[in-house]
Every structure is written in structure tokens, then in C-alpha cells.
Amino acid sequence: MKRIRIIVILVANVFALTAWAQQTAPSAQEQIQQQLIDPAATGPARQLYRYLRDKVWGRQVLSGCQARWDYNTTDADGIYQRAGRYPAINIFDFQHFRQRNLNYMSPTAKAWHDAGGIVGFIWHWSVPISTDLSAKEGFAFYSPTGAQGRRGTLFSPRKAVQTGTPENRIINENLDTIVRYLLHYQAQGIPILWRPFHEAAGNSNRGGKAWFWWGNDGAEAFKQLYLYAQRYLMERGVHNLIYIWTSELDDDDWYPGDAYVDIVARDQYHVPTQHGSFKEQFDLLRRKYPTKMLALAECDCVPSAEAMAKDDARWLFVAPWTTPFVFSQQNDDAFWKQFLSERLILTRDEVNTALNYSLSINKESGVYAKGERAVVSCQADEVPMDSLLVRVSYNNKVCREFRILPSTMQFTVLEQALDSTCAVSVELKERTGRPEAIGYVVAPEGFRAGYEEPADLMAYWDNQKKQLKALSMQVKTTPLTVPQHFEGRYTCEDVEINCLGPAPVRAYMAKPVGAKKKSLPIIILCRAAGVSGNWCRCSVGECVGNAALGNGALSLDINAHGMLNGQSDDYYRMLEGGLLRNYYEHNAADRETYYFRGMYLRLLRAIEYMAQQPEWDGRRILVIGESQGGGQAVAAAGLDPRVSAIVLNVPAMQDLGGARKGRLSGWPQPIEHHPNLGGAMLDATLPYFDGALLIRHTNAEIYCEMGLIDTTCPPSSVWASLNNALGKKTVNCVPYRTHSWPAGAQRKPWEERYLHPREAFIDNYLK
């Protein structure tokens, strides 16, 4: 029985111990070999090794599990069902490579890789049992000693590497099969943690014998076999492997050598009752192999994160063996949930082997003239090791794809000059990882709306407004409590106003206390698309905050749907899944019942109510909105001449007919989303709600921001609308912005260059 030494350490501050351990990690990390032992290793393999060495080793531990003896993710799926997260590594097995009904070229490994996981392979390499090396008695990978009641094989590894022997013919044939599989994965860009001939020594150095046939002839024969197989794979073009050798601790004479091993692993069983770190084994291997990362490639009871951190025994990865160990009394559901939630442990969703890329263009505004040369450049945090896919879209259609393999960290992605109006998006992507994109526009003044204006556009809306005016206005107000820092200075109330259509106007209205008649401008906030999100609902804090802008203002925060304000989350989720489910598609082929008719009428009713407030100065009505809110702001200006300024942030509902010009329409992209409706039916409705046509009927000042890689409200749709505007325009194009606000490293420069000036414009306009 193995003696277990228990050491109890009393530490006053556990965090101090953890910090000390992390501080010691880089010095140990610097000793690890810089490159893979295969000089021709593929880019993905080199990049995975670099990730393991520079970002994981000594800092965190990758979680892993085995396949159930062949080519599956059964245990990984089981872990996900128990813990809600996948392990980072799935280790497949070539054991059943002879079975015709098992397709090792199926997309199982690629699906795991594409989901962010790391792929591993072991090989329980079975060879003939029969002494004449025929298949008549079956196959085995165990030696007679390791077979434990089953039949083992005396297959000779010494003869296996001797040219012309039957053993050599057999292993060459077997290797050819595995080469075919490995090259298939290599072509898909999948690097592999490759652990062949594991546990080779067995008990050979402890008075026993080897457990597997590859140890039948002792240490020297094993090493020759290991090197033979390694050369065989490399000579046939297999270069996507990271080679792992498994140590039995007392098997120094079985080690192939530093030049032939990338990672040293340990398989440890028979410690079923404790989640210890195996510190003694870790430290022993670290002393023996200081230039190699160390992995716990198999175990029964999984080490806990706490034990590994406390003992400074951070294995590169830990992977319990499959049944009966992976889901055992010790590795129960509660353990897996806790283990995969620890900061030390990396799960599949946390694996990030990709480099960081930052795209830029040679013109900060993102706006180019015809024939002007646009240059898209990239700065990577390291030299890429694999080719990068470049996708170039013109007016939101991918038209070019090519690969580049840069030799420096800073490189040119695309350089071109266009002679026609176009919105260009350039996307850069590794085989795995998140794509980076940037966009620009060429001669945007050339964008024209997809729809022509109907001759009766304004007559239609005049009739709607006439019906609205004929409906006697009835208002219900309910006082609301304002945030404490506004108390005594501002009031706020919940407002409900009857309206044409299926719902009344519902909004919050705030104003300064004691404001004089005709002293205040009006500011109206229109909400973005959705139903249950916080951004879709009126906010007392925002409404009162807007009333405090400038020198004070009459502030209205209107929800787009006329739904009740201040309700529980369940109320809004119920609407989102029921009455307002996909509301933007409702009745798109009927202008009298199209959903946006009611939305626009509620907005017009709200403006009329605000204009009746005695404090309004009679001159300024500013409407602001993002996305769907921006579309409402355009409609407000186009349909009510009292609106004097609008602030648009990635505005929706512009150029609804863009698809008729061969480009993407503005949200909600009804033509694209209603292929079942006849084109004539849509064309008879959509122009009456298209901001690109309504904007022609306002002289309001416009302040607009658009994202040049926005596919929800594409820049072509926004420009098609702005080009019809008559009033003063301030247009900001953000080359790196999608439909959402920029995040990460882009957030601060965006705030300084775009957000703060927009806020200043609003504040100054209201003064």
C-alpha cells in the first residue's frame, strides 16, 4: 500500500498564500521549453502550445475528461448536465480504430474544437493476440500480466521497429490508418494533445512487468517504438500534435528524451477518498523534468481547486478516467458544480487560444471619396501562427474571402480604392476565436432610398392625424416619487393618454418645480426595440435626469408599446411571449393595421400633450432615440413640424426598401423577414412608415451616430435617410461599432470621441 503523508499548514491569510504561489509561477514558467519538439508544427498546434505555456501553466488548471473508450463526448455531456459547464478538454481514444461502424472522420472532434474545446487523443493500441499474428484469436492492448483474467498479447515492440518483420508490417498498417485520421483533423485546423503509449513501464521498475504490449520488451525497446511512431507520423505530414509522455515516477530509463516530449503526464489511481493535489508526485516530476509542463492525464478522485492552489501543485490539466470514476461517490454532482465554478479551473467556455487583434483604418472618420485609397491595418499582440481568414462585405454581402499569414505583429489586412458608393465591412478571423471587424463608407452621399415616395404619403398621415385630433384627449396622471437627490426640485408623474389604435400613450413626464410659463424646451426619449429589457421600459431616474439637462426641460419618457409602466418583470415577459411577441412583424402587409402605425400615432399624441404644457417655450422640441427609438424620432420630426431637433443613435426603420436596391434594409428588415408575403403587399405598406421618406418633410436639426459594422441598422440604410434630410446635419460614423455600444478597449475612446459630444449637444441645445 502506498503510504500517504498528511501535512497540515496553518496560514493566517489564505489569500497571501495564493498571491505568493502566483508570484512564483512566472519563474517556473520561464523554464518551460519555448517551442514544440516538431519543427514543422502547424500554426494551430504552436498557438495552442503557446496558450498552454504562457496563459495556463502555473496560473490555472484546465478541466478535462475522457471519451468512453472511443470517439464520443459522453462524459463531457454528462458533466455539462450535472454542472452546467463543459470541461475544457475532451480526450478521445483510437482504441476501436478497426471498427467499420465507428467513423473517426465524423464531425465530433471538429464540433468540440469549434465550440472552443481542446481536443486530446490517446490510443489503447490493440494488436493480434495470436502468436502467428493473425486475427483469428482477436486483438488486445494488454500484456499477459496486465490482462487481469483476460487474454493479453506478447506482441514484440522490439520486432515492431525492425523492417520486414510481421510486427513491423502490422504497426505500419495501423499507423497508416491513424495518419489518415490525424491528417483529416489537421486539415480542419485542429491541434491535438497526443498521448500515445501511456503507462509504458507499468510495474517494471518495482519488481513487476509492463501492463501494455508496448512495454513488453523493456525500456530501450519502448523508446525505439516511441521514436519510430513519432518519425512515422511526422514523415507523412502529421504536424498538428503536441506530444505527451506518461511517467510512472520511477521510470527515468523509459523517458524518450526532452527532444521528443512536449508535456509530461501522470496517471494516478487508488486514492478514491480524497480530493488531494498529488503534490508529492507533482513536485517529483517538476524536479525531474523542469522544462516540461505537467498534466494529471488520468485519475479516479479529481484534485480540488483548493488543494492544488494551497499546495502549489497546479497541473496543466486534470482528467478523470471514464466509468466508474468520472461520476462516482467522490466525483458527485455537487463536486462537479463546485469544481467547475472555481476561478482556478478553466472550462470550455473559458478557453481562449486566439490572439488579440485590433483593426484600424487610415481615415478616422471612416468616410472616403470615390477613388480614395482605404487601408485596413491590424495590430496583434503576437505574430499569428496560423493563417487568418479575411471576409470583405460590400453593402452587407460577403463578396471576397481570402487568407493571409502575417510575419509581423502589425500588418495590412486590405488596401483598396472604390469608384462607387458602397459600405464596406472587413472581418478578420482565426480558425477559432471571436472575429474582429471594421467598416467604412465610400461616397455615402450616393445612397438613395430603396422606395420612391408615394404620392399620397403625407395625405395618408394627414388623415391619420385628423382622426387623432377628432378623438377628445383624456389624460390620467399619477404622481411618482423622484430620486432623493432630485426631491424638492423636480416632479414626475405617470401619464396615460387615450389614443387611436390598440393601446394608449403611457409615459413618465418630469419637469422642474416652479418653472415659469413658456420657459422650457421639451425633450422626448423614445425607447429601443424589445419589450422586457430595461432599455425598453420607462425610467423615473432617466426621465427626471433629462428634465435637469440644459437649464431645465419638460421631459417625457415614452414606452413604444403603450404598455403599463412600473410593473413586475413577469408582466413584461408575459407580453414579450404573448401579445407583443415579434410585434415588429405584425400586419406588415396592411398599412391600416401595421404595428408601427399605432407606435407613430402614440408618439404624435404624446407630442401634442407636451405642447399643451404651459411651460413649453413654443420653440424647441428635441426627440432622441436609439435604434427603434431613433426611428421614432425621425417619424416624429417628419410628421410634426414643431419638432425642432432629433438625436439619432444607430436609428432603425430607415430605408425599409433597401432590399429592393440589392442591399440590406434597415431594421426590422421586413422584406428580408417576410419571404412568404408578396412583394406588392409589402411595397404597398412599408413606404408609409419608412424614415428615409418621412425625413424629407422636416427641417429639424439632426445629430446622428451610426456603426459602420452594424448589420441591424446598416450604414447604407442610415445614409439613405440622411441624404433626404433638409435640416442641418451632424453625422458621426464609428468604424468599429456594431449595433451595440462598443466594449472593452474600444469603450473609452468611443465615449470620448462620440458619446460625450452627443451628450454635450443635447445639453447645449436645451440651454
C-alpha positions in Angstrom: 0.0 0.0 0.0 1.3 3.5 -0.8 1.9 5.5 2.3 0.2 8.9 2.4 1.8 11.7 4.2 -0.6 14.3 5.6 0.8 17.8 6.1 -1.3 20.4 7.9 -0.4 24.0 7.2 -1.9 26.8 9.3 -1.9 30.0 7.4 -3.2 33.3 8.8 -4.1 34.6 5.4 -5.1 32.2 2.6 -5.1 35.0 0.1 -1.5 35.7 1.0 -0.6 32.1 0.2 -2.4 32.2 -3.1 -0.7 35.5 -4.1 2.7 34.1 -3.1 2.1 31.0 -5.2 1.0 33.1 -8.2 4.1 35.3 -7.9 6.4 32.2 -8.0 4.7 30.9 -11.2 6.4 33.0 -13.8 9.9 31.9 -12.8 8.9 28.3 -13.2 7.1 29.2 -16.4 10.2 30.7 -17.9 12.0 27.3 -17.7 9.4 25.6 -19.9 10.6 24.9 -23.5 9.7 27.7 -25.9 8.7 25.7 -28.9 7.1 22.3 -29.8 9.5 19.5 -30.5 8.1 19.2 -34.0 10.0 21.9 -36.0 7.2 21.7 -38.7 4.3 22.0 -36.2 1.2 23.6 -37.7 0.2 27.1 -36.7 -2.8 25.9 -34.6 -0.6 23.4 -32.7 2.0 26.1 -32.0 -0.6 28.5 -30.9 -2.3 26.0 -28.6 1.1 25.2 -27.1 1.8 28.9 -26.6 -1.6 29.3 -24.9 -0.9 26.4 -22.6 2.6 27.7 -21.8 2.0 31.4 -21.4 -1.6 31.7 -20.2 -2.4 28.5 -18.4 0.7 26.8 -16.9 1.3 27.8 -13.3 -1.7 30.1 -13.3 -4.8 28.0 -13.9 -5.8 24.4 -14.5 -7.7 23.1 -17.5 -10.6 20.7 -16.7 -10.8 17.5 -18.8 -12.4 14.2 -19.2 -12.1 11.1 -21.3 -14.3 9.7 -24.1 -15.8 6.3 -23.3 -13.1 4.2 -24.9 -13.5 5.6 -28.4 -14.8 8.7 -30.2 -17.5 10.4 -28.2 -18.3 13.2 -25.7 -20.5 11.1 -23.5 -18.7 12.0 -20.2 -18.3 15.7 -21.2 -22.1 15.9 -21.9 -22.7 14.2 -18.5 -20.6 16.8 -16.8 -22.5 19.6 -18.5 -25.8 18.1 -17.4 -24.6 18.0 -13.8 -22.7 21.2 -13.6 -24.0 23.4 -16.4 -20.5 23.8 -17.9 -18.3 21.7 -20.2 -14.8 20.6 -19.3 -12.1 22.3 -21.4 -10.6 19.1 -22.8 -12.1 16.0 -24.3 -9.7 13.1 -24.7 -10.8 10.7 -27.5 -9.4 7.2 -27.9 -8.4 5.4 -31.1 -8.9 2.0 -29.4 -11.6 0.9 -31.8 -9.9 2.2 -35.0 -10.6 -1.2 -36.6 -14.4 -0.9 -36.3 -16.1 -0.1 -39.5 -19.2 1.3 -37.8 -17.2 3.9 -35.9 -16.4 6.9 -38.1 -13.4 8.8 -36.7 -13.8 11.3 -39.5 -17.3 12.3 -38.3 -17.5 15.9 -37.1 -17.4 15.0 -33.4 -13.8 16.3 -32.8 -14.5 19.4 -35.0 -17.7 20.2 -33.2 -15.8 20.1 -29.9 -13.0 22.2 -31.3 -15.4 24.7 -32.9 -17.2 25.1 -29.6 -13.9 26.3 -28.0 -12.8 22.9 -26.6 -9.3 21.4 -26.7 -9.0 18.0 -28.4 -6.9 15.2 -27.0 -6.3 11.6 -28.2 -4.9 8.5 -26.5 -4.6 5.2 -28.2 -5.2 1.9 -26.5 -3.5 0.2 -29.4 -4.7 -3.3 -29.8 -2.6 -5.9 -31.8 -3.1 -9.6 -32.5 -3.2 -12.0 -29.6 -2.3 -15.0 -31.6 1.4 -15.9 -31.7 1.2 -16.2 -35.5 -0.1 -12.6 -35.5 -3.3 -13.5 -37.3 -6.6 -12.1 -36.4 -8.2 -15.5 -35.5 -7.9 -15.0 -31.7 -8.7 -11.4 -31.7 -6.8 -8.3 -30.5 -5.6 -6.9 -27.2 -3.5 -4.0 -25.9 -2.8 -5.5 -22.5 0.3 -7.7 -21.9 -0.4 -11.1 -20.3 0.5 -9.5 -16.9 -1.8 -6.6 -17.3 -4.8 -8.5 -18.8 -6.1 -9.4 -15.3 -8.0 -12.6 -16.3 -8.4 -11.7 -20.0 -6.0 -12.7 -22.7 -3.1 -10.5 -23.2 -0.6 -10.3 -26.2 3.1 -11.0 -26.4 3.4 -8.7 -29.4 7.0 -7.5 -29.5 7.8 -3.8 -29.7 11.4 -4.7 -30.5 10.4 -6.6 -33.6 7.8 -3.9 -34.5 10.5 -1.4 -35.4 12.6 -3.9 -37.4 11.9 -3.5 -41.1 10.5 -6.6 -42.8 9.1 -8.3 -39.8 5.4 -9.2 -39.5 5.2 -7.0 -36.4 6.6 -4.1 -38.4 4.0 -4.6 -41.2 1.2 -4.6 -38.7 2.1 -1.4 -36.9 2.8 0.3 -40.2 -0.7 -0.6 -41.5 -2.2 0.5 -38.2 -0.3 3.8 -38.2 -1.4 4.5 -41.8 -5.0 4.3 -40.6 -4.3 6.8 -37.8 -2.3 9.0 -40.1 -5.3 9.3 -42.3 -7.4 10.4 -39.3 -4.8 12.8 -37.9 -4.3 14.5 -41.3 -8.1 14.9 -41.6 -8.1 16.8 -38.3 -5.0 18.7 -39.3 -6.8 19.9 -42.5 -9.6 21.2 -40.3 -7.1 23.3 -38.2 -7.5 21.1 -35.1 -4.4 20.8 -32.9 -4.3 17.6 -30.7 -2.9 16.8 -27.3 -1.4 13.4 -28.3 -0.6 10.8 -25.6 0.4 7.5 -27.2 2.0 4.5 -25.3 0.8 5.7 -21.9 1.9 4.0 -18.7 4.6 2.1 -20.6 6.8 0.9 -17.7 3.9 -0.4 -15.6 5.4 -2.1 -12.6 8.7 -3.0 -14.4 10.8 -1.0 -12.1 9.0 -2.2 -9.0 9.6 -5.9 -9.4 6.7 -6.4 -11.8 6.1 -6.2 -15.5 4.6 -3.9 -18.1 0.8 -3.6 -18.3 0.6 -3.0 -22.1 2.3 -4.7 -25.0 4.4 -1.6 -25.8 6.3 -2.3 -22.6 6.8 -6.0 -23.2 10.5 -5.7 -24.2 11.7 -3.2 -21.7 12.7 0.4 -21.7 15.1 0.6 -24.7 12.6 -1.2 -27.0 9.8 1.1 -25.8 11.8 4.2 -26.6 12.7 2.9 -30.0 9.0 2.2 -30.6 8.0 5.7 -29.4 10.5 7.4 -31.6 9.6 5.2 -34.6 6.0 6.1 -34.4 6.8 9.8 -33.9 9.0 9.8 -37.0 6.4 7.8 -39.0 3.8 10.4 -38.3 6.0 13.4 -39.0 7.4 12.0 -42.2 3.9 11.5 -43.5 3.0 15.1 -42.8 1.3 14.9 -39.4 2.3 18.1 -37.6 -0.7 19.0 -35.5 0.3 17.0 -32.4 1.6 18.1 -29.0 3.4 15.0 -27.7 2.7 13.8 -24.2 4.7 11.1 -22.4 3.2 9.5 -19.3 5.5 8.8 -16.3 5.3 6.1 -13.7 7.6 8.2 -11.5 10.4 5.6 -11.2 10.8 5.1 -14.9 13.6 7.5 -15.8 15.1 4.9 -18.2 11.9 4.8 -20.1 11.9 8.6 -20.9 12.3 9.2 -24.7 14.2 12.5 -24.0 13.5 16.2 -23.9 13.8 16.5 -27.7 10.8 14.1 -28.2 8.4 15.1 -25.5 6.4 18.3 -25.1 4.4 17.6 -21.9 4.9 15.0 -19.2 1.8 13.4 -17.7 1.0 11.3 -14.7 -1.9 8.7 -14.3 -2.8 8.2 -10.7 -5.4 5.9 -9.2 -6.2 4.2 -5.9 -6.8 7.4 -4.0 -10.6 7.2 -4.0 -11.5 9.1 -0.8 -9.7 12.4 -1.0 -9.6 15.3 -3.5 -5.9 16.0 -2.8 -3.5 17.7 -5.2 -0.9 14.8 -5.6 1.7 17.3 -4.5 4.5 14.8 -3.9 4.1 13.4 -7.4 3.8 16.9 -8.9 7.0 18.1 -7.2 8.9 14.9 -8.1 8.1 15.4 -11.8 8.9 19.1 -11.6 12.4 18.2 -10.3 12.9 15.6 -13.0 11.5 17.4 -15.9 11.9 21.2 -15.2 11.4 22.2 -18.9 8.1 20.4 -19.3 4.6 21.2 -18.3 2.9 18.5 -16.1 -0.6 17.1 -16.6 -2.7 14.7 -14.5 -3.9 12.8 -17.5 -5.9 10.1 -15.7 -7.2 9.8 -12.1 -10.0 8.5 -10.0 -10.7 11.2 -7.4 -10.3 14.6 -9.0 -8.0 17.1 -7.2 -9.9 20.0 -5.7 -9.0 23.5 -6.8 -8.4 24.4 -3.2 -5.8 21.7 -2.7 -4.0 22.5 -6.0 -3.8 26.2 -5.1 -2.8 25.5 -1.5 -0.1 23.0 -2.4 1.2 25.0 -5.5 0.5 21.9 -7.5 -1.3 23.4 -10.5 -1.4 20.6 -13.0 -1.7 21.8 -16.6 -4.9 19.8 -16.8 -6.7 17.1 -14.8 -8.9 14.5 -16.5 -10.6 11.7 -14.5 -10.9 8.3 -16.2 -14.3 7.4 -17.6 -16.6 4.9 -15.8 -16.7 4.1 -13.0 -14.6 7.1 -11.8 -15.8 10.2 -13.6 -19.2 10.1 -11.8 -18.5 8.3 -8.6 -19.3 8.8 -4.9 -16.4 11.2 -4.7 -16.9 13.0 -8.0 -20.6 13.5 -7.4 -22.8 16.3 -8.9 -22.0 18.7 -6.0 -18.3 18.2 -6.6 -18.5 18.9 -10.3 -20.6 22.1 -9.8 -18.1 23.4 -7.2 -15.0 22.3 -9.2 -16.1 23.9 -12.4 -17.1 27.1 -10.7 -13.7 27.7 -9.2 -11.6 30.6 -10.6 -8.6 28.3 -10.8 -10.4 25.9 -13.1 -10.9 26.6 -16.8 -13.9 25.3 -18.6 -14.6 25.0 -22.3 -16.3 28.4 -22.5 -13.2 30.0 -20.9 -10.6 28.6 -23.3 -9.2 31.3 -25.5 -6.3 30.3 -27.6 -6.8 33.2 -30.0 -4.6 36.2 -30.2 -5.9 39.7 -29.6 -6.3 41.8 -32.8 -7.0 45.5 -33.2 -8.2 46.7 -36.6 -7.8 50.3 -37.7 -8.2 52.3 -40.9 -6.2 55.2 -42.3 -9.1 57.6 -42.0 -10.6 58.0 -38.6 -13.9 59.3 -39.9 -14.5 56.2 -41.9 -15.8 58.2 -44.8 -13.9 58.1 -48.2 -14.4 59.8 -51.5 -14.6 57.8 -54.7 -11.1 56.6 -55.8 -9.6 57.4 -52.4 -7.4 54.5 -51.1 -8.6 52.9 -47.9 -6.1 50.8 -45.9 -7.2 48.4 -43.2 -4.4 47.6 -40.8 -4.1 45.2 -37.8 -2.1 45.1 -34.6 -1.8 41.7 -33.0 -0.4 41.1 -29.5 1.9 38.4 -31.1 2.8 37.2 -34.5 0.0 35.0 -35.8 1.0 31.3 -36.1 -1.8 30.3 -38.5 -3.4 31.9 -41.5 -6.2 34.4 -40.9 -9.5 34.4 -42.8 -10.5 37.8 -44.2 -14.1 38.4 -45.3 -14.9 41.6 -47.2 -18.6 42.6 -47.4 -19.9 45.2 -49.8 -23.3 46.6 -48.7 -23.6 43.8 -46.2 -23.0 41.0 -48.7 -19.8 38.9 -48.4 -18.1 39.2 -51.8 -14.5 38.3 -51.1 -12.8 35.7 -48.9 -9.1 35.1 -48.7 -6.4 34.1 -46.1 -3.3 35.9 -45.0 -0.4 34.7 -42.9 1.4 37.7 -41.5 5.0 37.6 -40.5 4.8 40.5 -38.1 2.5 41.7 -35.3 1.5 44.8 -37.4 0.3 44.1 -40.9 -2.0 45.3 -43.6 -5.3 43.4 -44.0 -6.8 45.1 -47.0 -5.9 48.0 -49.3 -8.3 49.2 -52.0 -9.9 52.1 -53.7 -13.5 52.0 -54.9 -15.2 54.1 -57.6 -18.8 53.8 -56.5 -20.9 54.4 -53.4 -20.6 51.5 -51.0 -20.5 50.4 -47.4 -17.6 48.1 -46.7 -17.0 45.8 -43.8 -13.8 43.9 -43.3 -13.7 40.9 -40.9 -10.6 39.2 -39.6 -10.9 35.7 -38.0 -8.7 32.9 -36.7 -9.9 29.4 -37.1 -11.2 29.7 -33.6 -11.9 32.7 -31.5 -14.0 35.8 -32.0 -13.8 37.7 -35.3 -12.7 41.3 -35.4 -14.3 43.7 -37.8 -14.1 47.3 -39.0 -16.0 49.2 -41.6 -16.0 52.3 -43.8 -18.2 54.0 -46.4 -17.3 55.3 -49.9 -19.2 58.3 -51.3 -22.1 57.9 -48.9 -23.9 60.9 -50.4 -24.7 58.5 -53.3 -27.0 56.2 -51.2 -30.6 56.6 -52.3 -33.7 55.1 -50.5 -35.0 51.8 -51.9 -38.5 53.1 -52.1 -39.9 56.1 -54.0 -42.2 58.3 -52.0 -45.9 57.5 -52.6 -47.8 60.5 -54.0 -50.2 60.2 -51.1 -47.7 59.8 -48.3 -48.4 63.0 -46.4 -52.2 62.8 -47.3 -52.3 59.4 -45.6 -50.7 60.8 -42.4 -52.8 64.0 -42.5 -55.8 61.7 -42.4 -54.4 59.8 -39.5 -53.7 63.0 -37.6 -57.2 64.3 -38.4 -58.7 61.1 -36.9 -56.4 61.5 -33.9 -57.3 65.1 -33.3 -61.0 64.2 -33.5 -60.5 62.0 -30.5 -61.0 64.1 -27.4 -57.9 63.9 -25.3 -58.3 62.2 -22.0 -55.3 62.2 -19.6 -54.7 60.3 -16.4 -51.7 61.2 -14.2 -50.3 59.6 -11.1 -47.6 61.3 -9.0 -44.3 59.4 -8.7 -41.5 59.6 -6.2 -38.4 61.1 -7.7 -34.8 60.0 -6.7 -33.7 61.5 -3.4 -31.2 63.9 -4.9 -34.0 65.5 -7.1 -36.5 65.8 -4.3 -38.0 69.3 -4.0 -36.6 70.4 -7.3 -38.4 68.2 -9.8 -41.7 66.4 -10.1 -42.5 63.3 -12.0 -45.8 61.6 -12.9 -47.1 58.5 -14.7 -49.1 59.7 -17.7 -51.7 57.8 -19.6 -53.4 59.4 -22.7 -56.0 57.9 -24.9 -55.1 57.3 -28.5 -56.2 55.6 -31.7 -55.1 52.0 -32.1 -54.8 49.2 -29.7 -53.1 50.9 -26.8 -53.0 54.4 -25.1 -49.9 56.5 -24.7 -48.1 55.5 -21.4 -45.1 57.5 -20.3 -43.3 59.3 -17.5 -43.3 63.1 -17.5 -41.0 65.2 -15.4 -40.3 69.0 -15.0 -38.6 71.5 -12.7 -40.6 72.7 -9.7 -41.9 76.3 -10.1 -40.9 76.7 -13.8 -42.3 79.8 -15.5 -44.7 79.7 -18.4 -43.1 79.4 -21.8 -39.6 78.9 -20.3 -38.7 75.3 -21.0 -37.9 73.2 -24.1 -39.3 69.7 -24.5 -37.1 66.6 -24.6 -38.7 63.3 -25.5 -36.9 60.0 -25.1 -38.1 57.2 -27.3 -37.2 53.6 -26.4 -35.3 51.0 -28.3 -36.8 47.7 -29.6 -37.9 45.0 -27.3 -40.4 44.5 -24.5 -39.0 43.1 -21.3 -35.5 44.6 -21.3 -34.7 47.5 -19.1 -33.8 49.6 -22.1 -37.4 49.1 -23.4 -39.1 50.5 -20.2 -39.6 54.0 -18.9 -37.3 55.1 -16.1 -38.1 57.7 -13.5 -34.4 58.3 -13.0 -33.8 58.9 -16.7 -36.9 61.0 -17.1 -36.0 63.3 -14.2 -32.4 63.3 -15.3 -33.4 64.6 -18.7 -35.5 67.3 -17.1 -32.3 68.5 -15.4 -30.4 69.0 -18.6 -29.6 72.4 -20.0 -31.4 75.0 -17.9 -34.2 72.6 -17.2 -36.7 71.0 -19.6 -40.1 69.4 -19.9 -39.1 65.7 -20.1 -41.1 62.8 -21.5 -40.0 59.1 -21.4 -42.4 57.2 -23.6 -42.6 53.4 -24.0 -43.2 52.4 -27.5 -46.0 49.9 -26.9 -48.4 51.7 -24.6 -47.8 49.0 -22.0 -48.1 49.7 -18.3 -45.2 51.3 -16.6 -43.6 50.2 -13.3 -44.8 46.6 -13.5 -43.1 43.4 -12.4 -40.6 41.6 -14.7 -43.2 38.8 -15.1 -45.7 41.3 -16.7 -43.2 42.3 -19.3 -42.0 38.8 -20.0 -45.7 37.8 -20.4 -46.2 40.5 -23.0 -43.0 39.6 -24.8 -44.0 36.0 -25.1 -47.7 36.7 -25.9 -49.4 39.8 -27.2 -46.2 41.6 -28.2 -44.3 38.5 -29.5 -42.4 39.6 -32.6 -44.6 42.7 -32.7 -42.5 44.3 -35.4 -43.8 41.7 -37.9 -47.5 42.2 -37.1 -49.6 43.1 -40.2 -46.6 44.2 -42.3 -48.8 44.0 -45.4 -51.6 46.3 -44.3 -50.9 50.0 -43.7 -54.1 50.5 -41.7 -53.1 47.8 -39.1 -49.3 47.6 -39.4 -47.9 47.7 -35.9 -45.8 50.8 -36.4 -48.9 52.8 -37.2 -50.0 52.6 -33.6 -46.5 53.4 -32.4 -46.2 56.5 -34.5 -49.7 57.7 -33.5 -48.9 57.3 -29.8 -45.8 59.4 -30.4 -47.8 62.2 -32.2 -50.3 62.1 -29.4 -47.5 62.5 -26.8 -46.1 65.5 -28.6 -49.5 67.1 -28.7 -49.8 66.6 -25.0 -46.4 68.0 -24.2 -47.0 71.1 -26.5 -50.1 71.9 -24.3 -47.9 72.3 -21.2 -47.9 76.0 -20.2 -44.1 75.8 -19.5 -43.2 75.0 -23.1 -41.2 77.8 -24.8 -43.1 77.2 -28.1 -39.8 76.8 -30.0 -37.8 73.7 -29.1 -38.9 70.1 -29.1 -35.9 67.7 -29.1 -36.6 64.0 -29.7 -33.9 61.5 -29.0 -33.7 57.7 -29.5 -31.5 54.7 -30.1 -32.3 52.0 -32.7 -36.1 51.8 -32.8 -36.2 54.9 -30.7 -34.2 56.6 -33.4 -36.7 55.5 -36.0 -39.5 57.0 -33.9 -37.5 60.3 -33.6 -37.3 60.5 -37.4 -41.1 59.8 -37.7 -41.8 62.5 -35.0 -39.8 65.1 -37.0 -41.3 64.1 -40.3 -44.9 64.1 -39.1 -44.9 67.1 -36.7 -43.2 70.3 -37.8 -42.9 71.5 -34.2 -40.1 69.0 -33.7 -37.0 71.2 -34.0 -34.2 68.7 -33.4 -33.6 65.0 -33.3 -30.7 63.0 -31.9 -30.4 59.6 -33.6 -28.2 56.7 -32.4 -28.0 53.8 -34.9 -31.5 54.6 -36.0 -33.8 51.8 -37.1 -36.7 51.9 -39.6 -34.7 53.8 -42.2 -34.7 52.6 -45.8 -37.2 49.8 -45.3 -36.9 49.2 -49.1 -33.1 48.8 -49.2 -33.5 45.2 -50.3 -35.1 46.5 -53.5 -31.7 48.1 -54.2 -29.8 44.8 -53.6 -28.7 45.8 -50.1 -29.8 45.1 -46.5 -32.8 47.1 -45.4 -33.0 48.9 -42.1 -34.4 47.1 -39.1 -36.9 45.4 -38.8 -35.9 44.4 -42.4 -39.5 43.4 -43.2 -38.7 42.4 -46.8 -36.0 40.0 -45.8 -38.1 38.6 -42.9 -41.3 38.1 -44.9 -40.5 36.0 -47.9 -44.0 34.4 -47.6 -45.7 37.8 -48.3 -46.0 39.0 -51.8 -43.7 41.9 -52.7 -46.5 44.0 -53.9 -48.3 43.7 -50.5 -45.2 44.9 -48.6 -44.5 47.6 -51.1 -48.0 49.0 -50.6 -47.4 49.4 -46.9 -43.8 49.9 -46.0 -43.1 53.3 -47.7 -45.6 55.0 -45.4 -43.5 54.1 -42.4 -40.0 54.4 -43.9 -38.0 57.1 -42.1 -36.0 57.7 -45.3 -39.1 59.1 -46.8 -40.6 60.8 -43.8 -37.4 62.7 -43.1 -37.9 64.7 -46.3 -40.7 66.5 -44.5 -38.7 68.1 -41.7 -36.3 71.0 -41.3 -35.3 69.8 -37.8 -31.6 69.8 -36.9 -30.2 66.3 -36.9 -27.4 64.8 -34.8 -26.7 61.2 -35.8 -24.3 58.4 -35.0 -24.1 55.2 -36.9 -22.0 52.0 -36.7 -20.1 51.1 -39.8 -20.2 47.4 -39.0 -23.9 47.5 -37.8 -25.9 44.8 -39.6 -29.1 45.6 -37.7 -29.3 49.2 -38.8 -26.7 49.1 -41.6 -24.9 52.3 -42.5 -26.3 52.2 -46.0 -29.9 52.5 -44.6 -28.9 55.4 -42.3 -27.2 57.3 -45.1 -30.1 56.7 -47.5 -32.3 58.5 -45.0 -29.8 61.3 -44.1 -29.3 62.1 -47.7 -33.0 63.1 -47.9 -32.9 65.4 -44.8 -33.2 69.1 -45.3 -32.0 70.4 -42.0 -28.6 70.9 -40.5 -26.8 67.6 -40.0 -24.0 66.4 -37.8 -23.0 62.8 -38.7 -20.6 60.6 -36.8 -19.6 57.3 -38.4 -17.9 54.8 -36.0 -15.8 52.4 -38.0 -15.6 49.8 -35.2 -19.2 50.0 -33.9 -21.8 47.2 -34.3 -25.4 47.9 -33.2 -24.4 47.8 -29.6 -22.2 50.2 -27.6 -18.5 49.5 -28.0 -17.0 47.5 -25.2 -13.5 46.5 -23.9 -10.6 48.5 -25.2 -12.9 50.4 -27.6 -15.2 51.7 -25.0 -13.2 54.6 -23.6 -12.1 56.1 -26.9 -15.7 55.8 -28.2 -17.0 57.6 -25.1 -14.5 60.4 -25.6 -15.0 60.9 -29.3 -18.7 60.1 -29.8 -20.7 59.7 -26.6 -19.6 62.8 -24.7 -20.0 65.1 -27.7 -23.5 63.7 -28.2 -24.4 64.4 -24.6 -22.9 67.9 -24.9 -25.0 68.6 -28.0 -28.2 67.6 -26.1 -27.3 69.6 -23.1 -26.3 72.7 -25.1 -29.4 72.5 -27.3 -31.6 72.6 -24.2 -29.9 75.6 -22.6 
